Amino acid sequence: MSNDSEVIALAKDLMARKSVTPLDEGCQELMGNRLAAVGFNNEEMEFEDTLNLWSRRGTEHPVFCFAGHTDVVPSGPESKWNTHPFEPTIIDGWLYGRGAADMKGSLAAMVVATEKFVKDYPDHKGSIAYLITSDEEGPFINGTTRVIDTLEARNEKIDWCIVGEPSSTDVVGDIVKNGRRGSITGDLIIHGVQGHVAYPEMVKNPIHLAAPALAELSQEVWDHGNEYFPPTSFQLSNINSGTGATNVVPGELHAIFNLRYSTEINDQVIMDRVNAILTKYNLDYEIKWTFNGKPFITGEGKLLNSILDAIEETNGVKCKPSTAGGTSDGRFIAPTGAQVVELGPTNATIHKVNESVRCEDLENLVDMYYLTLKKLLT
């Protein structure tokens, strides 16, 4: 018999399932059965290769939603791990295994906190909902965004949402994400004329042509940020050109860049300014844009204030809201008008070998989620 606490036992059960994107491997069924037992109505939403769960208790507003994902990234070589990545193991108070921090530990804490809350407050105000996907770590096209589209089509709105992403740095609750920067990627090809390096009059070197424009783009001041966001950042991630021969001028240069942008700017302004700089240098170019998500912010209000109070009451931490880091599925939920905050375990080991979470942090996370529900729905 295991003497694990409820949250540790459930986390282990979820982590033992090899749910590499877009597989779910029964995680949502396990969660759904637990939720159904305390009065939730489960609705499976399967889009292409992705299984999603929308589960709700109650029919009234406000609607409080826990959001997260059951899929995990691949473990990489199992030989590099100190323990088997899909055999969750506790060592010195830490739970090891793929998904421990990102984010099956959070899912377990959500379910256990909800069970406790419903038992204590069966006639709570409003509704509690779960939006769970198996497509967050992958292409993210058949997961949360499709569920939100479905909910929007029937005018089913979320008021408050906690996303269980690993937001914390040193101890659970020291950081919450109350917003995220927007993200847009440019895939750029600059055309030249290929030829022999000994005949410069007969070639157009795309590397030489592109260099001033790329330098200007990298030095451009896009905005100055604001109280919630740092200034917009432009970063080149890939540059490729050349045939491999030392005596051939290449015919084209391929560059990929990304901008993480604040609410001081929008994607159309970014595209217009990039095109203006490229045109300024008379470049023969083509560019393909990939729009990854708009920036969003949840300022002071009932959700953020309740979470901050719940964190301090649980472990005495004065939490710092932040918008740093990458994107999350919160970017699909916030545009509907929902307040969205990310609260989860520490993120030091996510996607790494020997991913782990402090067991005490999961216990505290249960209390934080429970107190937030209590503050908002009683």
Order of alpha helices (4+ residues) and beta strands (2+ residues): alpha-alpha-beta-beta-beta-beta-beta-alpha-beta-alpha-beta-beta-beta-beta-beta-alpha-beta-beta-beta-alpha-beta-beta-alpha-beta-alpha-beta-beta-alpha
